[in-house]
Amino acid sequence: METRTISIKGMHCKSCEILIEDELKKIKNIGKVDIHHKTGKATIQYKGTVSQTDIVQAVQTAGYTLGEENSLALFSHNKQDYIDLGIAAIMVTLLYLILKELGIFNLNLIGQNNLKSLPVVFIVGLTAGVSTCMALVGGLVLGVASRFAQQNESASVGEKFIPHIFFNAGRIVSFFILGGLVGLIGSLFQLSPIGAGTLVVIVSVIMIILGLQLIGIFPRLMTVSISLPKGISRALGISSHGNKAYSHTNTMMLGALTFFVPCGFTQAVQLYAMTTGSFLQGAITLSVFALGTTPGLLSLGGATSFIKGKSGLLFRIVGLIVIGTALFNMRNGLTLAGIKAQIRTPQVAQEDANVKIENGVQVVHMEQNAHGYSPNSFTVKKGMPVKWIVKSVYPYSCASSLVVQKLNIRALLTEKEQVFEFTPHEKGEIPFSCSMGMYSGSIVVSE
């Protein structure tokens, strides 16, 4: 068995490897083909003789060429790139200040926590689609779709909108199927706080990479791609020619996997579906919620569909937004995973007036509102039972999904008072947060 190694230009991802491998294996006498897009090398094993012309033709048929990739600089040497980036930063900052002044980031629904009504579930989805879910899920699809538009500058507005359709279709289908399973065996689909936090951090890293690629000042990063493993890609049938760094199947899978991304609204509806004990009811509830998030996600991501040609400034604006939301989500993920990443110091009521001793029990009252938890920190004594009474005044806020990892508490707060009882046996801090890590606080245990 003879072996030959060739260099191939233009590969970006695992799908590129599959396309070239399929064409090379069509050549007579070639057996095994091993391709690595990161190194730009392909190793061919064959018996007898193989014509170089046949190899060149096969690689070209797949949409690539033989040769070494030119070494890319780490930083751009184009002065205009940095000017555009500065302008984009100013525009993003102004946009943020305007949205903050309008109260968009504090959007909540007030009312009875009645998720049995599908119209209410749909409204909750609409709210999530323009608030917390948009920050996490929207930032992800925005980065992917913008990257697609950047690599397909000649595509029409309709063609550039296609990634959003596939992403949301995958999301709705997975929410129906997995929502039904949650209705039957829901506890298996609830990630631990550490697992959820880790997932948020991973998604945030992906978003940062996409954002850095979009701002266009790191040429070497343009060769980095995020895709499914080659074995999974082949099993899913990703082997047709097309955009070498993008596939509809990958995008649908990405949308489907957002079921596990711990947006507070999503987990609130998941917790309800878990209580139904019904596949059909759980499936319908979560798919209606996903359908409700669609308008917000489409309106955000659809903006990339109107980007024409080499619109560097617009891509940089999108890139900065993606990076900003990624950093915000990474902080939340670290908090959820138990790693302190708080920027502000928890507010402790003077002399802990909120903690009262009743019949040898420390009674604590806490309110969950539009801004998180009040108070968001209090001190209790070690070895004395604690009765923690929590009431929600904004039940559809992300903060209504309460997670306390050390106490093994995961609860959906309602307007009805909920009581959590425990006895702290160790001095230290017991952190708590919403299921997305956005709102947090702590229980300080003293001697």
Beta strands, then each sheet from edge to edge (+ up, - down):
strand 1: 2-9
strand 2: 30-36
strand 3: 41-46
strand 4: 65-66
strand 5: 355-358
strand 6: 361-369
strand 7: 372-374
strand 8: 377-381
strand 9: 386-392
strand 10: 401-404
strand 11: 409-412
strand 12: 418-422
strand 13: 428-434
strand 14: 440-446
sheet 1: 2+ 3- 1+ 4-
sheet 2: 5+ 6- 7+
sheet 3: 5+ 6- 9- 12+
sheet 4: 8+ 14+ 13- 10+ 11-
end
